[in-house]
Amino acid sequence: MGSQRNEGEGNKTADRNYRKATKEFVESERGQREIENAGNVSPSEEKDIRRAEQQAKQRAKDHDPAEVTGHSDATTREGTSREDSSRNSRPAH
């Protein structure tokens, strides 16, 4: 078995293979059918999608202090930036 060279991040061989496979799929009969049907959902699926979207937004809001307080910048409730607070929480060496 031949050894495969590790190309690391930005693997050009993997990228080339992915692009080729994607192009072949999109140009295939099955790919064309999938493209035509993309976004077609039943009313119950639409309801599930909307509910999941609302739940995700609520979780994001629960975890993002800027969103909870209505600030769009990177300021926390205490008035310090997230970067400042993370800098302050790192142990000194």
C-alpha positions in Angstrom: 0.0 0.0 0.0 1.4 3.4 -1.0 1.8 6.1 1.7 -0.5 9.0 1.4 1.0 12.4 2.0 -0.6 14.4 4.8 -1.5 17.8 3.2 -2.8 19.2 6.5 -5.2 22.1 6.6 -6.2 23.3 3.1 -5.9 19.7 1.7 -6.0 20.4 -2.1 -6.5 16.7 -3.0 -9.6 16.4 -0.7 -10.9 19.7 -2.0 -10.5 18.6 -5.6 -12.2 15.3 -4.9 -15.1 17.0 -3.0 -15.7 19.5 -5.8 -15.6 16.7 -8.5 -18.1 14.6 -6.5 -20.4 17.5 -5.9 -20.4 18.6 -9.5 -21.2 15.0 -10.6 -24.1 14.8 -8.2 -25.5 18.2 -9.2 -25.4 17.2 -12.9 -26.9 13.7 -12.3 -30.6 12.9 -12.6 -30.9 12.3 -8.9 -29.2 15.6 -8.2 -31.6 17.5 -10.5 -34.6 15.9 -8.8 -33.2 16.9 -5.4 -32.6 20.4 -6.6 -36.2 20.6 -7.9 -37.7 19.4 -4.6 -35.4 21.5 -2.4 -37.6 23.5 0.0 -40.8 21.6 -0.6 -42.1 20.7 2.8 -45.4 19.6 4.1 -47.4 21.9 6.4 -46.5 19.8 9.4 -42.8 19.9 8.5 -43.1 23.7 8.1 -44.5 23.9 11.6 -41.7 21.7 13.0 -39.1 23.9 11.2 -40.6 27.1 12.6 -40.8 25.6 16.1 -37.1 24.5 15.9 -36.1 27.9 14.7 -37.8 29.7 17.6 -36.3 27.2 20.1 -32.8 27.9 18.7 -33.3 31.6 18.8 -34.4 31.4 22.4 -31.4 29.3 23.4 -29.1 31.7 21.6 -30.8 34.6 23.5 -30.5 32.8 26.8 -26.7 32.4 26.2 -25.8 35.8 24.7 -25.8 38.6 27.3 -25.6 41.2 24.6 -28.9 40.0 23.1 -30.6 39.7 26.5 -29.7 43.3 27.4 -30.5 44.5 23.9 -26.9 45.6 23.2 -25.6 44.8 19.7 -21.9 45.4 20.6 -19.6 43.1 22.6 -20.5 44.6 26.0 -21.7 42.4 28.9 -24.3 43.4 31.5 -21.5 44.6 33.7 -20.4 47.1 31.1 -17.1 45.4 30.3 -16.3 44.0 26.9 -16.2 40.2 26.6 -12.5 40.5 25.6 -11.8 42.5 28.8 -13.6 40.0 31.0 -11.8 37.0 29.4 -8.5 38.8 29.8 -9.2 39.3 33.5 -10.2 35.7 34.1 -6.9 34.3 32.8 -4.4 33.3 35.4 -1.3 35.5 35.7 2.0 33.8 35.2 
